[in-house]
Amino acid sequence: MNKRWTISKIKEFVEKNSKSKLLTTEYHGFSQNLLFKCECGNNFEKTFTKFKNKNQRKCDSCQPPKESR
């Protein structure tokens, strides 16, 4: 079953599954970059798909991007 994500459901997911905070107030779809605030204070952007499925839940300073193959 396809789960429809709303901004309130995304905010709830972020609060339960990371120490980051969601700063974006509107959600327009899976390809939209969302603005987050990392626990260290840096702001970073990720799509919700990357945040949720690829476990990219911190800024690039706290969680550097993986090297491409």
N, CA, C and O atoms as CSV, one atom per row, in Angstrom:
chain,resi,resn,atom,element,x,y,z
A,1,MET,N,N,0.835,-1.182,0.000
A,1,MET,CA,C,0.000,0.000,0.000
A,1,MET,C,C,0.882,1.248,0.000
A,1,MET,O,O,1.831,1.347,0.779
A,2,ASN,N,N,0.566,2.186,-0.868
A,2,ASN,CA,C,1.348,3.410,-0.987
A,2,ASN,C,C,0.950,4.386,0.117
A,2,ASN,O,O,-0.208,4.793,0.211
A,3,LYS,N,N,1.904,4.752,0.936
A,3,LYS,CA,C,1.633,5.648,2.055
A,3,LYS,C,C,1.802,7.096,1.596
A,3,LYS,O,O,2.852,7.463,1.070
A,4,ARG,N,N,0.795,7.896,1.791
A,4,ARG,CA,C,0.860,9.316,1.450
A,4,ARG,C,C,1.487,10.080,2.609
A,4,ARG,O,O,0.973,10.070,3.727
A,5,TRP,N,N,2.592,10.734,2.328
A,5,TRP,CA,C,3.274,11.498,3.367
A,5,TRP,C,C,2.771,12.932,3.351
A,5,TRP,O,O,2.669,13.551,2.291
A,6,THR,N,N,2.464,13.448,4.507
A,6,THR,CA,C,2.112,14.860,4.668
A,6,THR,C,C,3.238,15.503,5.467
A,6,THR,O,O,4.066,14.808,6.056
A,7,ILE,N,N,3.263,16.828,5.485
A,7,ILE,CA,C,4.332,17.513,6.211
A,7,ILE,C,C,4.283,17.163,7.696
A,7,ILE,O,O,5.329,17.076,8.340
A,8,SER,N,N,3.087,16.960,8.250
A,8,SER,CA,C,3.001,16.620,9.681
A,8,SER,C,C,3.508,15.197,9.941
A,8,SER,O,O,4.142,14.948,10.966
A,9,LYS,N,N,3.235,14.264,9.023
A,9,LYS,CA,C,3.747,12.895,9.180
A,9,LYS,C,C,5.270,12.861,9.030
A,9,LYS,O,O,5.955,12.121,9.735
A,10,ILE,N,N,5.788,13.665,8.108
A,10,ILE,CA,C,7.241,13.727,7.916
A,10,ILE,C,C,7.901,14.311,9.169
A,10,ILE,O,O,8.920,13.803,9.637
A,11,LYS,N,N,7.312,15.374,9.701
A,11,LYS,CA,C,7.864,16.001,10.913
A,11,LYS,C,C,7.887,15.000,12.064
A,11,LYS,O,O,8.865,14.925,12.809
A,12,GLU,N,N,6.820,14.240,12.205
A,12,GLU,CA,C,6.735,13.218,13.252
A,12,GLU,C,C,7.814,12.150,13.048
A,12,GLU,O,O,8.464,11.740,14.009
A,13,PHE,N,N,8.009,11.696,11.800
A,13,PHE,CA,C,9.039,10.705,11.483
A,13,PHE,C,C,10.425,11.241,11.839
A,13,PHE,O,O,11.233,10.534,12.442
A,14,VAL,N,N,10.695,12.488,11.463
A,14,VAL,CA,C,12.007,13.101,11.733
A,14,VAL,C,C,12.268,13.166,13.239
A,14,VAL,O,O,13.364,12.844,13.697
A,15,GLU,N,N,11.251,13.588,14.011
A,15,GLU,CA,C,11.425,13.709,15.461
A,15,GLU,C,C,11.643,12.356,16.129
A,15,GLU,O,O,12.407,12.262,17.089
A,16,LYS,N,N,10.988,11.316,15.640
A,16,LYS,CA,C,11.119,9.989,16.248
A,16,LYS,C,C,12.398,9.268,15.839
A,16,LYS,O,O,12.914,8.451,16.602
A,17,ASN,N,N,12.923,9.561,14.634
A,17,ASN,CA,C,14.003,8.757,14.080
A,17,ASN,C,C,15.342,9.471,13.922
A,17,ASN,O,O,16.279,8.899,13.366
A,18,SER,N,N,15.448,10.705,14.399
A,18,SER,CA,C,16.732,11.407,14.289
A,18,SER,C,C,16.790,12.516,15.340
A,18,SER,O,O,15.818,12.791,16.043
A,19,LYS,N,N,17.947,13.132,15.418
A,19,LYS,CA,C,18.098,14.279,16.316
A,19,LYS,C,C,18.013,15.577,15.521
A,19,LYS,O,O,18.204,16.659,16.076
A,20,SER,N,N,17.729,15.473,14.228
A,20,SER,CA,C,17.563,16.651,13.380
A,20,SER,C,C,16.144,17.178,13.512
A,20,SER,O,O,15.250,16.489,14.002
A,21,LYS,N,N,15.955,18.429,13.059
A,21,LYS,CA,C,14.626,19.047,13.063
A,21,LYS,C,C,14.250,19.403,11.642
A,21,LYS,O,O,15.100,19.816,10.853
A,22,LEU,N,N,12.988,19.247,11.315
A,22,LEU,CA,C,12.484,19.631,10.005
A,22,LEU,C,C,12.129,21.111,10.034
A,22,LEU,O,O,11.360,21.544,10.892
A,23,LEU,N,N,12.686,21.900,9.097
A,23,LEU,CA,C,12.408,23.331,9.031
A,23,LEU,C,C,11.397,23.662,7.935
A,23,LEU,O,O,10.717,24.685,8.015
A,24,THR,N,N,11.291,22.814,6.918
A,24,THR,CA,C,10.346,23.032,5.820
A,24,THR,C,C,8.917,22.933,6.348
A,24,THR,O,O,8.626,22.109,7.215
A,25,THR,N,N,8.034,23.770,5.826
A,25,THR,CA,C,6.658,23.793,6.315
A,25,THR,C,C,5.642,23.277,5.295
A,25,THR,O,O,4.467,23.117,5.628
A,26,GLU,N,N,6.076,23.011,4.055
A,26,GLU,CA,C,5.172,22.465,3.036
A,26,GLU,C,C,5.857,21.321,2.319
A,26,GLU,O,O,7.072,21.342,2.121
A,27,TYR,N,N,5.074,20.311,1.927
A,27,TYR,CA,C,5.614,19.149,1.224
A,27,TYR,C,C,4.893,18.997,-0.105
A,27,TYR,O,O,3.666,18.914,-0.151
A,28,HIS,N,N,5.674,18.962,-1.198
A,28,HIS,CA,C,5.092,18.901,-2.541
A,28,HIS,C,C,5.424,17.617,-3.286
A,28,HIS,O,O,5.064,17.483,-4.456
A,29,GLY,N,N,6.095,16.679,-2.650
A,29,GLY,CA,C,6.384,15.418,-3.326
A,29,GLY,C,C,7.782,14.907,-3.028
A,29,GLY,O,O,8.619,15.614,-2.469
A,30,PHE,N,N,8.011,13.663,-3.416
A,30,PHE,CA,C,9.245,12.959,-3.039
A,30,PHE,C,C,10.511,13.567,-3.622
A,30,PHE,O,O,11.592,13.342,-3.077
A,31,SER,N,N,10.423,14.329,-4.711
A,31,SER,CA,C,11.639,14.877,-5.319
A,31,SER,C,C,12.016,16.245,-4.745
A,31,SER,O,O,13.045,16.808,-5.118
A,32,GLN,N,N,11.199,16.776,-3.850
A,32,GLN,CA,C,11.458,18.089,-3.247
A,32,GLN,C,C,12.539,17.987,-2.180
A,32,GLN,O,O,12.520,17.082,-1.346
A,33,ASN,N,N,13.484,18.926,-2.215
A,33,ASN,CA,C,14.467,19.017,-1.128
A,33,ASN,C,C,13.796,19.649,0.078
A,33,ASN,O,O,13.118,20.671,-0.036
A,34,LEU,N,N,13.992,19.030,1.231
A,34,LEU,CA,C,13.461,19.549,2.486
A,34,LEU,C,C,14.611,20.151,3.277
A,34,LEU,O,O,15.746,19.686,3.174
A,35,LEU,N,N,14.330,21.167,4.055
A,35,LEU,CA,C,15.362,21.820,4.861
A,35,LEU,C,C,15.298,21.279,6.286
A,35,LEU,O,O,14.246,21.284,6.924
A,36,PHE,N,N,16.444,20.814,6.766
A,36,PHE,CA,C,16.561,20.260,8.110
A,36,PHE,C,C,17.592,21.051,8.891
A,36,PHE,O,O,18.446,21.712,8.299
A,37,LYS,N,N,17.523,20.992,10.222
A,37,LYS,CA,C,18.552,21.542,11.100
A,37,LYS,C,C,19.174,20.364,11.833
A,37,LYS,O,O,18.490,19.635,12.551
A,38,CYS,N,N,20.472,20.184,11.647
A,38,CYS,CA,C,21.209,19.086,12.276
A,38,CYS,C,C,21.372,19.377,13.772
A,38,CYS,O,O,21.249,20.522,14.208
A,39,GLU,N,N,21.646,18.335,14.540
A,39,GLU,CA,C,21.854,18.514,15.983
A,39,GLU,C,C,23.034,19.439,16.287
A,39,GLU,O,O,23.088,20.028,17.367
A,40,CYS,N,N,23.980,19.578,15.353
A,40,CYS,CA,C,25.139,20.452,15.558
A,40,CYS,C,C,24.811,21.918,15.274
A,40,CYS,O,O,25.603,22.806,15.588
A,41,GLY,N,N,23.631,22.170,14.673
A,41,GLY,CA,C,23.222,23.540,14.388
A,41,GLY,C,C,23.264,23.905,12.917
A,41,GLY,O,O,22.704,24.928,12.524
A,42,ASN,N,N,23.923,23.084,12.085
A,42,ASN,CA,C,23.977,23.361,10.647
A,42,ASN,C,C,22.646,23.025,9.986
A,42,ASN,O,O,21.971,22.075,10.381
A,43,ASN,N,N,22.274,23.808,8.977
A,43,ASN,CA,C,21.121,23.479,8.155
A,43,ASN,C,C,21.593,22.651,6.961
A,43,ASN,O,O,22.692,22.865,6.449
A,44,PHE,N,N,20.769,21.715,6.523
A,44,PHE,CA,C,21.092,20.915,5.349
A,44,PHE,C,C,19.814,20.545,4.611
A,44,PHE,O,O,18.725,20.535,5.183
A,45,GLU,N,N,19.974,20.240,3.315
A,45,GLU,CA,C,18.835,19.858,2.489
A,45,GLU,C,C,18.987,18.424,2.011
A,45,GLU,O,O,20.072,18.001,1.613
A,46,LYS,N,N,17.900,17.689,2.055
A,46,LYS,CA,C,17.829,16.322,1.543
A,46,LYS,C,C,16.401,16.091,1.091
A,46,LYS,O,O,15.476,16.742,1.578
A,47,THR,N,N,16.219,15.163,0.157
A,47,THR,CA,C,14.857,14.736,-0.132
A,47,THR,C,C,14.423,13.830,1.012
A,47,THR,O,O,15.258,13.239,1.697
A,48,PHE,N,N,13.122,13.725,1.215
A,48,PHE,CA,C,12.639,12.856,2.289
A,48,PHE,C,C,13.002,11.400,2.008
A,48,PHE,O,O,13.254,10.634,2.938
A,49,THR,N,N,13.028,11.014,0.733
A,49,THR,CA,C,13.393,9.641,0.367
A,49,THR,C,C,14.809,9.321,0.846
A,49,THR,O,O,15.041,8.258,1.423
A,50,LYS,N,N,15.754,10.227,0.612
A,50,LYS,CA,C,17.138,10.003,1.075
A,50,LYS,C,C,17.197,9.981,2.591
A,50,LYS,O,O,17.878,9.142,3.180
A,51,PHE,N,N,16.482,10.904,3.223
A,51,PHE,CA,C,16.473,10.980,4.681
A,51,PHE,C,C,15.929,9.685,5.277
A,51,PHE,O,O,16.500,9.140,6.222
A,52,LYS,N,N,14.829,9.201,4.723
A,52,LYS,CA,C,14.136,8.042,5.282
A,52,LYS,C,C,14.807,6.722,4.882
A,52,LYS,O,O,15.106,5.898,5.746
A,53,ASN,N,N,15.041,6.516,3.599
A,53,ASN,CA,C,15.490,5.207,3.101
A,53,ASN,C,C,17.003,5.031,3.089
A,53,ASN,O,O,17.488,3.911,3.244
A,54,LYS,N,N,17.745,6.094,2.912
A,54,LYS,CA,C,19.205,5.976,2.817
A,54,LYS,C,C,19.903,6.412,4.096
A,54,LYS,O,O,21.130,6.489,4.150
A,55,ASN,N,N,19.104,6.699,5.132
A,55,ASN,CA,C,19.642,7.005,6.463
A,55,ASN,C,C,20.569,8.215,6.463
A,55,ASN,O,O,21.528,8.261,7.234
A,56,GLN,N,N,20.290,9.201,5.599
A,56,GLN,CA,C,21.097,10.424,5.559
A,56,GLN,C,C,20.423,11.450,6.457
A,56,GLN,O,O,19.712,12.332,5.974
A,57,ARG,N,N,20.643,11.338,7.756
A,57,ARG,CA,C,19.875,12.111,8.730
A,57,ARG,C,C,20.670,13.179,9.450
A,57,ARG,O,O,20.224,13.723,10.460
A,58,LYS,N,N,21.865,13.481,8.921
A,58,LYS,CA,C,22.699,14.529,9.513
A,58,LYS,C,C,23.276,15.386,8.392
A,58,LYS,O,O,23.206,15.022,7.218
A,59,CYS,N,N,23.851,16.540,8.772
A,59,CYS,CA,C,24.481,17.416,7.780
A,59,CYS,C,C,25.777,16.773,7.267
A,59,CYS,O,O,26.252,15.782,7.821
A,60,ASP,N,N,26.333,17.347,6.212
A,60,ASP,CA,C,27.546,16.781,5.611
A,60,ASP,C,C,28.752,16.865,6.545
A,60,ASP,O,O,29.698,16.093,6.389
A,61,SER,N,N,28.739,17.786,7.513
A,61,SER,CA,C,29.850,17.870,8.470
A,61,SER,C,C,29.813,16.708,9.456
A,61,SER,O,O,30.853,16.155,9.812
A,62,CYS,N,N,28.603,16.339,9.899
A,62,CYS,CA,C,28.459,15.253,10.879
A,62,CYS,C,C,28.433,13.878,10.217
A,62,CYS,O,O,28.854,12.887,10.814
A,63,GLN,N,N,27.941,13.823,8.989
A,63,GLN,CA,C,27.841,12.567,8.250
A,63,GLN,C,C,28.284,12.841,6.819
A,63,GLN,O,O,27.449,13.085,5.948
A,64,PRO,N,N,29.604,12.801,6.566
A,64,PRO,CA,C,30.106,13.115,5.223
A,64,PRO,C,C,29.483,12.208,4.157
A,64,PRO,O,O,29.190,11.044,4.430
A,65,PRO,N,N,29.279,12.739,2.939
A,65,PRO,CA,C,28.713,11.912,1.868
A,65,PRO,C,C,29.628,10.733,1.566
A,65,PRO,O,O,30.851,10.852,1.640
A,66,LYS,N,N,29.031,9.601,1.226
A,66,LYS,CA,C,29.827,8.433,0.857
A,66,LYS,C,C,30.463,8.675,-0.508
A,66,LYS,O,O,29.879,9.328,-1.373
A,67,GLU,N,N,31.672,8.135,-0.685
A,67,GLU,CA,C,32.346,8.286,-1.967
A,67,GLU,C,C,31.604,7.491,-3.013
A,67,GLU,O,O,31.138,6.381,-2.758
A,68,SER,N,N,31.498,8.080,-4.210
A,68,SER,CA,C,30.831,7.350,-5.294
A,68,SER,C,C,31.773,6.301,-5.845
A,68,SER,O,O,32.994,6.425,-5.755
A,69,ARG,N,N,31.182,5.272,-6.414
A,69,ARG,CA,C,32.005,4.161,-6.910
A,69,ARG,C,C,32.626,4.465,-8.241
A,69,ARG,O,O,33.346,3.632,-8.791
